[in-house]
Amino acid sequence: MADLNAIAAFVAVADAGTFSGGAEVIGIPKGSISRKISILEESLGVRLFHRTTRKVTLTDIGRSFYERCKRGVDELSAATQLVDESTATPSGILRIAAPAAFGEGAFGDVVATYLARYPKTRVELLLSDEYVDLIEERIDLALRFGELQDSSLIARKLSSTHRILCASPKLLEVLGEPKKLEDLAEFPSIVHGATLGQTTWRMVNGKGTEFFARHKPRLAAQSISMASSAAALGIGVALLPERAAEEALQTGALTHILTGYATPTQGLYAIYPSSKQLSLNVRTFMDLLNTSDLLAK
């Protein structure tokens, strides 16, 4: 059986593309890592790398060997990290991105509880409904609605929600309450986005039958909070995430209309870069999040 340290050195060199880069990753001299690879090749009886003065590239058999070894090294690293973290305490900065509507209510309680429970941690919270590049912004964890688009990220589904039609009592007093979806064509609306070009909403009834409701956009807003506030002021009908509208519905600032319809169910996902092991900070925050009121419904 090949030496595990030699295999780890092989994977490091393959990832880095140079002996010096691989040596830097695992913290040994370049000459030592070169000897480890040579001994590994000799024990296997194959050449794993094509070598030039500037870089190394995998041979065909080297590529096949790498793909198997990479998974094993990653699993071993994760297992070691798990043991190390079992006696560790979360510390340092946790960078989180979340929809703007999460700035109020249960999510804020989760963040505050996390900081109180782990006094060595600090949190940077970016609240935005716009797309955030996790790598560029150095985000450790993002919460997003909808399906994952970037294959370089890892997503874990936390819960599901949908959007409902809401309007202020003031608007309904003036225009009357719509009785069917077609009535929305006569109502001003608030759309979630950057432009007023969105003139139909995709809805489903309790049986899952799909409908398209036409409406007349008056305000386009990329912030759910702004859309909710504008709807409460009577600017128009808004299609809001059920959780985001909950408080306004309870206080009477908004009324849930056409209650037999909603958007198709949409998932809430926790997302983090695939290049990172799930850190202790992220894991403990997600554990807290999973037991919070935010996901209770």
N, C-alpha and C positions, 0 to 999 in steps of 0.2 A: 504493500500500500504506500502511495506517495506521501511524503512529509506534508502535514497540513500547513506548516509555515511556508514551505516552498509553493504550495498552491495559492496561499494568500498573496505571496509575492508575485506570482504569475498573473493573478487577477489584477493586482495593482498596476503592474506594467502594462497590461492590455488596456486597462481603463485610461491610463495616462498617455500611452503611445510612446513613452520613452523610459529607459531604465532610470534616469535621474528623477523623473516625475514619480515613478512608482516607488523609488527609494524614499523620496520625501514624504509620500503618503504614509508609509508604514514605519518611517523613522529609522532607517538603517543606511549605511554607506552604499554608494552606487556599486562599488566593486563587490560588496557582499551580496547584493540582490542579483547581480549578473551571474555570480557563481551558483546561487540557489537555482536560478533558471536553467543553467547548463547542467547541473546535477539532476534536476527534474527531467529534462529532455533525455538525458542519458538513461535514467531509470525507466522511462517510458519507451525508449527506443525510437522516438520520433522528434522531428524539429517542429517546435511550436511557433517560432517567430521567424519572419524574414528580417534581417538586420541591415540597416544602413548607418552611416555616420551620424545622421540626424534623428532617425526615428526607427521604430520597430512596428511591423504589421503582422497580424496573425496569418499563419498558413491555414489551409482548408481544415486539416485535422486540429490545428490549434484553435480555430473558431468553434468547432464542435465541442472540444474539450472545455473551452472558456464558457460556453453557454451553460454547461452542466455545473462547472465549478462556481460560476458567479452566483447561481441560486443557492448553492451550499454555503458559500462564504457569507452571503447576505443573511441567511437563516442563522448561521452561527453568530454573526454580529448582533442580530436581533435578540437571540437567546442570552448572549452575554450582557446586552443592554438591559434586558428584563431583570436579570439577577442583580446587576448594579443598582437599578432603580428601586428594587424592592426595599432597600434600606436608605434610599435617598429622599431628599425633600425638594419639592419644586422651588426654583429660584430663578432670578433673572427676568428678562423682558419677554412677554408674550404679546405678539402683534396679531390682532384680530380684525378682520373686515366683516361687516354685516350690513344688511339693508337698513336704510335710514329709519324706518319705522321701529327698529329694534332699540332705538335710543330711549324709548319710554317703556315702562312696564316691567314684565318679568325678566327680560334679558338683562336689564340694568341690575336687577337683584342678583342674578347669577354672577355677574362680574364682581359686584361688591362682596358677595359671599366668598368667592374665590380668593380675593385679595385678603379678606379677613382670616380665612382658613390657612392661607400660605403667606405669612408676612414677609418672606424673602422675595416674593414675586412683585413685578410691576406689569401693568397692562397699557399698551397703546391700542386704542380702539378707533378704527376708521369706519364711519357710518356713511354709506353712500349707496344709491340705487344704480349707479353707473358701474360698468365693468372695471374691475381692478385686476391688474396683472400681479399675481401673487409673487412671482420671482422678482420682478423689477421693484416692487414695493416692499420686498422682504417680509411678506405676510406669512405667519406660521399657520394660521387657521382662518378660513373664510366660511361664512354661512350664506348660502345662496338658494334661491328658489329655481326650480326647473332642472332639466337634464344637463349633465356635464358635457361641455363642448370640447374641452382641451384634454387630449389623451395623455398629456404629460402630468396630469393631476390625478389624485386619488379622491374618490367621493364616498362618503358613508351616509346613507339615508337616515335622517333623524325622525321625520314625521311627514304627514301629508296635509295639505290645506287646499282651499279653493277660494275664488273671489266671488263676492256677492254684490248685487246692485243696491246702492244706497243713495238716498236723497234727503235733503233737509225738510222738516215740516213746513218751513216757510215756502219753499219751492212747490211743494205739493198743494199747499193752500191756494197758490196762484194758478197752477196748471192742472190741478187734480192729480190723483194717483193713477198711474198707468195700470190697465187691467190685463193687457197682453203685451208680448214683446214688440209687436208692430207699433204700439203706441209710443215707443221710445224715439221713433223717427221725428216726433214733434217736440222732443225735449232737448235742451242744451246739455252737453255732456263734458266731462273732464276725463282726458285720456292720459294714460301713463306712457310717456315717451317724449321725444324732442320736437315733434311736429304735430300739426293738426290733421295730418293726412289719414289717420286711422278712423274710419267712419263706420266700421262694423265690429261687433263683439261676437266671439264664438262662445255659445252657451250650450248647456245640456240640461234636460229635465231629469226628474227622478228616475226615469227608465233608461237614461243614458242616450236618449235621442238627441241628435245635434241640431242646433238652430243658429242662424246668423241674424243678429239684431242690429238694424241700422240706427244711427244716432247722429246728432249734430255737434261736433266738438267745438267748444268755446275756449277751453284752456288745455294746453298740453304741458304736463309737468313730469319731470323725471324723479320727483320725490313723492313717495306714498303719503308722507305726512302733509305735504302741501296739498295734494289732491283731496285728502280727508278734510283738511281745514277749509278749503274752497267749497267743497260739497256742503259742509255745515253752514256756510254763509249763504247758501242758496244759488251758487254760481251754476251748478248743473248736477246731473246724475253722475255718480262715480262708481267704477267697478273696483272694489277694494278687497284686499286679503281679509278673510273673516277675522283673523286675530287682530289685524291693524284697526278694524272698524269696531271692535268689541266695546271699548270704553265709550265711544261716541253713541253707540246704540243703547248702552245702558243708561246714559245720562239723558237720552232723548234728543241729542244734537243731530242725530241722523236716524232715519227710518229705513229698515230693510224692506225693499219693494220687490214685487214679482218673485216672491219667496220660493216658487216652484222651479226656479232656474238658478244656475250657477255656472262658473267656468269648469271645464274638466279638472279633476284633481291634479294638483301640482305638488311635487316633493320638495321638502326642505332638506338640504344636504350640507354636511360638514365636509369641507374640501381642504386638502393640504398638498404641497408639492410632492411628487413621487420620489424626488431625489433625496427626501429626508426620511429618516426613521421617525416613527411617531414618538415625538419627544415626551418626556415626563410631564412637562408643562401642558402640552396639548392633550395628552391622555387624561390627566387629572381634571382639566377643564371640561373635556367632553363627558367624563363620568358625572361631573356635577350638573352639566347641561341636561343629560339624559334623565335625571331625577327631578328636574325643575318644573315649575308650573307652566313654563313656556311650551313644553311638549306634552302637557297633561291632557290636552284635548285632541 
